[in-house]
């Protein structure tokens, strides 16, 4: 199933309004928004994936529409999925996106693959 393009457009619009330099990258069967060369937010089917501060991870999971991200059979601390309960209203989506943007400067970049020459 393809990712929700309406949802990805809402995210892109918010990032543009906040003057955030980003680019889009297709990953995991969805679309990721890369900020400072790091995965910040994404859309997978009808859910938003966020990278948030691990210090607020447990508290975030108690909020309506937030659940652990589990691609590999175990949750990834600091990464959450948001259902439409958490993203229907623009102000709710924007609050979550702000959390991801606040954490982005602290997040570690993934290791770059070495190219053979």
Protein Blocks (a to p, Z undefined) as FASTA:
>chain_A
ZZdfklmmmmmmmmmmnopacddddeehiacddeehiafbdcehjaccddddfklmmmmm
mpghiacddfkopacehiacddfklmmpmklmmmmmmmmmmmmmmpccdddddddZZ
